[in-house]
């Protein structure tokens, strides 16, 4: 009998989100059953692709909370990958502001003890904002594996529409790494 691991792939609206179908396929090739959750803006950006992404994952793509009493349509997560995680998403998550579905799922995963990996995607100007580093530190203290800087995503200058390279492989590899003690 084969055991399947369930991955919640949560994405903010940053240009690497347009690669999400390839990321899902790569995660599936590694044995993950992928459920895709988006911030509202990411859902808007991918609105023409959500049916295809749902078919690819076998699960509905979600960006809104279910109503009370509705059944949960996703299996329980074995791990969470929040990437790309924008400046706004990182700060909201660290502050516990869970009005958006993806942020709420990520915040709850911490409390459930589910392994969580995040790879922020922001430019150098936003990364220099005084709230950003404390937010990353808060997430690290909560047990989140934060892949930012030389061991993850390195921000480029402000004004670029898309980063030249988003290290999706690094993020997926971190899911396979044993948790740090």
C-alpha positions in Angstrom: 0.0 0.0 0.0 1.4 3.4 -1.0 1.1 6.2 1.5 0.4 9.7 0.1 1.5 12.9 1.8 -0.7 15.9 1.5 0.8 19.3 0.8 -1.0 22.6 1.1 0.6 24.9 -1.4 -0.3 28.4 -0.5 0.6 31.3 -2.9 0.5 35.1 -2.8 0.2 37.3 -5.8 3.9 37.6 -6.9 5.1 36.8 -10.4 6.4 33.3 -9.5 2.7 32.2 -8.9 2.4 31.9 -12.7 4.7 28.8 -12.5 2.4 27.1 -10.0 1.3 24.3 -12.4 4.9 23.2 -12.9 5.5 23.3 -9.2 2.4 21.2 -8.5 3.6 18.6 -11.1 7.1 18.5 -9.5 5.6 18.1 -6.0 3.3 15.3 -7.3 6.4 13.6 -8.8 7.9 13.7 -5.3 4.8 11.9 -3.9 2.7 14.8 -2.7 -1.0 15.1 -3.0 -1.2 18.9 -3.6 -4.0 21.2 -2.5 -3.7 24.8 -3.8 -4.7 27.8 -1.7 -4.4 31.4 -2.9 -4.6 34.9 -1.6 -7.5 36.8 -3.3 -5.2 38.7 -5.6 -3.4 35.5 -6.6 -6.8 33.9 -7.3 -7.6 36.9 -9.5 -4.3 36.6 -11.4 -4.9 32.9 -12.0 -8.7 33.2 -12.6 -8.4 31.7 -16.1 -6.5 28.7 -14.8 -8.2 27.7 -11.6 -10.3 25.0 -13.3 -7.2 23.5 -14.9 -5.3 23.7 -11.6 -8.2 22.0 -9.8 -8.1 19.2 -12.4 -4.3 18.9 -12.0 -4.5 18.6 -8.2 -7.8 16.7 -7.9 -8.9 19.3 -5.3 -10.8 22.6 -5.5 -8.5 25.6 -5.6 -9.4 27.7 -2.6 -9.0 31.4 -1.8 -12.0 31.9 0.5 -13.0 30.3 3.8 -15.8 27.8 3.8 -19.1 28.7 5.4 -19.8 27.3 8.9 -21.2 23.8 8.6 -19.8 23.2 5.2 -17.6 20.1 4.9 -13.8 20.5 4.5 -13.0 19.6 0.9 -9.3 19.1 1.5 -7.6 16.2 3.3 -5.5 17.1 6.4 -2.1 18.6 5.6 1.2 16.8 6.3 3.1 19.9 5.3 2.5 23.5 4.1 4.5 25.4 1.6 3.7 29.1 1.4 5.5 30.4 -1.7 5.7 32.9 -3.1 4.8 34.8 0.1 4.6 38.5 -0.5 5.7 41.3 1.9 2.1 41.8 2.8 1.4 38.1 3.4 4.5 37.6 5.5 3.7 40.6 7.7 0.0 39.7 8.1 0.9 36.1 8.9 3.5 37.1 11.5 0.9 39.4 13.1 -1.8 36.8 13.1 -4.1 38.7 10.7 -6.1 35.9 9.2 -8.8 37.6 7.2 -7.4 35.9 4.1 -7.8 32.2 3.6 -4.1 31.4 2.8 -2.9 33.4 5.8 -5.4 31.7 8.1 -4.4 28.2 6.9 -0.7 29.0 7.4 -1.3 30.5 10.8 -3.3 27.5 11.9 -0.7 25.0 10.6 1.8 26.5 13.1 -0.6 25.8 16.0 -1.3 22.3 14.8 2.4 21.5 14.6 2.3 20.9 10.9 5.7 21.4 9.2 5.6 24.8 7.4 8.1 26.1 4.8 7.9 29.6 3.4 9.8 31.4 0.7 9.1 35.1 0.7 9.2 37.0 -2.6 9.7 40.7 -2.3 12.0 43.3 -3.6 14.9 44.8 -1.7 13.1 48.0 -0.9 10.2 46.2 0.8 12.6 43.8 2.5 14.4 46.9 4.0 11.1 48.0 5.7 11.6 47.8 9.5 8.7 45.4 10.0 9.9 42.7 7.5 12.8 41.3 9.4 10.9 41.1 12.8 8.1 39.3 10.9 10.5 36.8 9.5 12.0 36.3 13.0 8.5 35.8 14.4 7.8 33.0 11.9 11.2 31.4 12.5 10.5 31.4 16.2 7.2 29.8 15.6 9.0 26.9 13.8 8.5 28.0 10.2 11.4 27.2 7.9 12.0 30.6 6.2 13.9 30.4 3.0 15.0 34.0 2.4 18.4 35.5 1.7 21.4 33.3 0.7 19.6 30.1 1.6 16.4 30.9 -0.4 15.1 33.8 -2.4 17.4 36.8 -2.7 15.4 40.0 -3.4 16.2 42.2 -6.4 15.8 45.9 -6.8 12.4 47.6 -6.7 10.7 48.1 -10.0 11.3 44.7 -11.5 8.0 43.1 -12.7 9.4 39.6 -12.1 12.4 38.3 -10.2 14.9 36.7 -12.6 14.8 33.4 -10.8 12.6 32.1 -8.0 14.2 29.0 -6.4 11.2 26.7 -6.4 13.4 23.6 -6.2 14.9 24.9 -3.0 11.4 25.3 -1.5 10.4 21.8 -2.6 13.7 20.3 -1.3 13.0 21.9 2.1 9.8 19.9 2.3 11.9 16.7 2.1 14.4 17.8 4.7 14.0 16.5 8.2 12.7 19.2 10.6 15.4 21.1 12.5 15.7 20.3 16.2 
